[in-house]
Amino acid sequence: MWPLAARAQQASLPLVGFVHAGSADTAARYLAAFRRSLNDLGYAEGRNVTIEFHWLEGHYDRLPALMDDLVRREVTVIAAAGSTQVALAAKAATATIPIVFAVSEDPVQLGLVASLARPGSNATGINFFQTEVTAKRLRLLHDLVPKAVRIAVLVDPANTSTTETTLQDVREAAPTIGLQIQVLNATTIGEIDGAFATIARERPDAVFVAPDTFFASRAAQLATLAAREKIPTSYWNRDIVAAGGLMSYGTDLADAFRQVGIYTGNILKGAKPADLPVVQSTKFEFVINLKTAKSLGLEIPPTLLVLADDVIE
């Protein structure tokens, strides 16, 4: 009888559909922040809430069917975490089920909310900055590798909105620093290998990897290939630097996911998304991997070491 009773109890609990464009392995730190904030608001999985996790692993084509399924089953909240495509797919699928998003682009321009202060619909969330810091990340890479002139920019064309914004910002910023840009595309594991084969052949001075959840899920592959080609590479995500990448500068994504958990908990308590203003993340982190720098023969300027929020040794 107990299993039947347990299943009945679970079915009666509010259901959160958590959808992430990456993988569970690479999002573990963010997932922990999401769960902690939910717990702080009194929600524990299996006790008074059920959380159903969906990991796209970069396969954005799965989104329409997945969102249709969540809407059909009338989940309580959709946590569209860390990807513009996920948030837009959720918004396209339902105008009634509450959505908590985390996006790097302007949610007003994306059509997710009417305004930051008054979302005015079934969606609200966090606007974290990735593309806005592109120019600064490019300059930090140049400060780290001052002789660099030719920069390969690796983008994921499947991540349309982020790719377009990143390329626009890079093309505007590069000439002001005296840099030349070469764009490389990759949407699959094999295409990442192919991009680095091009890098090995054409030998740019450094690589700039655009923000992308699929790329985040391939942290080890990116760090390994960059190390093999002995090429300085800049990322937006500290986890790739922890995996052996050279440097990163960008939003503290764990803090963004913490806020997703807070708003999800607030909605479970009865708050309406229309009444919850969009939060703009203001926490950024600059991370350097000294071991990787040494293997590349780079001497980190003391001024950069002072600026770094974390130095991995």
Secondary structure, DSSP 8 states (H G I E B T S, - for coil): -HHHHHHHHHHHS-EEEEEESS-TTTTHHHHHHHHHHHHHTT--BTTTBEEEEEE-TT-GGGHHHHHHHHHHTT-SEEEEES-HHHHHHHHHH-SSS-EEEEESS-TTTTTS-S-SS---SSEEEEE--SGGGHHHHHHHHHHHSTT--EEEEEE-TTSHHHHHHHHHHHHHHHHHHT-EEEEEE-SSHHHHHHHHHHHHHH--SEEEE---HHHHHTHHHHHHHHHHTT--EEES-HHHHHTT-SEEEEE-HHHHHHHHHHHHHHHHTT--GGGS--EE---EEEEEEHHHHHHTT----HHHHHH-SEEE-
